[in-house]
């Protein structure tokens, strides 16, 4: 099992406790974590559904998801194409 260090670092910078970030980042990148259900996140972190820390993690992931920028609507002028 490999911990994705960039993912762990990002989670801790966003306010997730280091131990939980470590558990979430084991064999997962941010994209994979964002796709997990809240039950899967709770299980991966070893938290109960009622745990306040779980809500913190879910809030962080929701915020990360809402800050994602989609570039599919951008077009380049044809003069910029090679």
C-alpha positions, 0 to 999 in steps of 0.5 A: 500500500502506497501513500500518495504524498501529494494527496496527503499533503493537500488534505492536511493543508485543507484541514484534515487531520494528518492521520486521516489524510494518511488513511485516505491517501493510501492507494488513492489520489484526490480524484478517487477520494472525491468519488468515494461515498461518505460511508466509504470515507468513514470506513477508510478513516475508521470513523463512525457516521456520527463522528464530527471529524467525518463531517470535517473531512466531508466538508473539505472534500465538498469544498475541493469539489466545488473549487474544481474548474472546468476548462472544457468551455475554453477555445484557443484562437486558431492562430495559437494552434500548431 
